[in-house]
């Protein structure tokens, strides 16, 4: 079992920055793949970013160059810059302890709301 708790969401103006954190109940090095997803109102949950224990990362095209995922000890971060109104949504942290792909996860957090005003 892995418990995930997100924090850091909030209201920000377009062009601003936020850093999301996801604290895990297990050491990060024991979780192969950690990811971030988001869900906007009326839309399906979509992939945002992910990282593997080896250090490789993957980003959705819509956030490349603006978002950075990183991991440390028992926390994974999502640094978001140059935020746009379309980045608004609930952001979820996900973990795949034995995962090998970017898009399959076993555990999910409760989510944190990010709202970007224009």
PEWOMO-V145388 format. One record per residue. N is the residue number from 1. PHI is phi in degrees with one decimal (none if undefined). BURIAL is # if it has 16 or more other C-alpha atoms within 10 Angstrom, else .. D_FIRST is the distance of its C-alpha to the first C-alpha in Angstrom with 2 decimals. Layout:
<<N:PHI:BURIAL:D_FIRST> <N:PHI:BURIAL:D_FIRST>>
This chain:
<<1:none:.:0.00> <2:-132.3:#:3.77> <3:-97.2:.:6.65> <4:-126.9:#:9.92> <5:-129.4:#:13.35> <6:-89.4:#:16.49> <7:-155.8:#:19.96> <8:105.0:.:23.44> <9:-71.0:#:24.65> <10:165.7:.:28.15> <11:-103.4:.:31.63> <12:-143.4:#:33.51> <13:-79.0:.:36.76> <14:-54.7:#:37.12> <15:92.6:.:37.37> <16:-83.8:.:35.16> <17:-132.2:#:31.90> <18:-146.4:#:28.49> <19:-122.9:#:25.50> <20:-92.5:#:22.03> <21:-125.0:#:19.19> <22:-134.1:#:15.44> <23:-90.2:#:13.75> <24:-108.8:#:10.26> <25:-87.2:.:8.36> <26:-125.0:#:8.68> <27:-62.1:.:12.15> <28:-58.2:#:13.31> <29:-65.0:.:14.98> <30:-91.4:.:11.88> <31:-117.0:#:11.07> <32:-61.0:#:13.96> <33:-129.5:#:14.55> <34:-121.4:#:14.28> <35:-140.0:#:16.40> <36:-123.6:#:18.28> <37:-125.6:#:19.67> <38:-143.9:#:22.21> <39:-137.2:#:23.87> <40:-87.1:#:27.46> <41:-56.0:.:29.16> <42:76.4:.:30.17> <43:-122.9:.:28.49> <44:-77.4:.:25.54> <45:-64.1:.:22.50> <46:-129.6:.:23.46> <47:-67.8:#:22.16> <48:-114.5:#:23.23> <49:-162.5:#:22.02> <50:-155.0:#:19.53> <51:-142.6:#:19.42> <52:-111.9:#:18.48> <53:-60.8:.:18.17> <54:-74.6:.:21.79> <55:104.8:.:22.92> <56:-72.7:.:23.92> <57:-132.0:#:23.64> <58:-145.4:#:24.45> <59:-131.1:#:25.90> <60:-67.4:.:27.24> <61:-57.3:.:31.04> <62:-68.2:.:31.40> <63:-118.5:#:29.75> <64:-57.4:.:30.94> <65:85.3:.:32.96> <66:-116.3:.:31.75> <67:-110.8:#:27.99> <68:-134.8:#:26.30> <69:-101.2:#:22.65> <70:-148.8:#:21.73> <71:-142.1:#:18.95> <72:-156.4:.:19.25> <73:51.6:.:17.26> <74:-123.3:#:14.18> <75:-136.0:#:15.85> <76:-117.0:#:16.97> <77:-117.8:#:20.29> <78:-132.1:#:22.48> <79:-85.9:.:26.11> <80:-117.5:#:28.22> <81:-125.4:#:32.00> <82:47.0:.:34.98> <83:-65.7:#:33.11> <84:-121.0:#:34.68> <85:-55.5:.:34.73> <86:-72.8:.:32.99> <87:-83.2:#:29.90> <88:-62.2:#:29.45> <89:161.3:#:26.31> <90:-91.7:#:22.85> <91:-101.5:#:20.71> <92:-115.9:#:17.02> <93:-93.5:#:14.61> <94:-140.4:#:12.34> <95:-134.6:#:10.15> <96:-131.5:#:10.47> <97:-55.8:#:9.28> <98:-113.9:.:11.86> <99:-68.8:#:13.96> <100:-128.8:.:17.67> <101:-106.5:.:19.09> <102:-82.8:#:19.46> <103:-122.2:#:18.77> <104:-124.2:.:15.77> <105:-132.0:#:12.31> <106:-99.3:.:9.08> <107:-131.2:.:7.91> <108:-134.0:#:10.76> <109:-84.6:#:12.20> <110:-83.8:.:15.00> <111:98.6:#:17.73> <112:-136.7:#:20.74> <113:-81.5:#:24.32> <114:-120.5:#:26.73> <115:-125.9:#:30.35> <116:-112.5:#:33.09> <117:-92.8:#:36.60> <118:-89.5:.:39.59>>
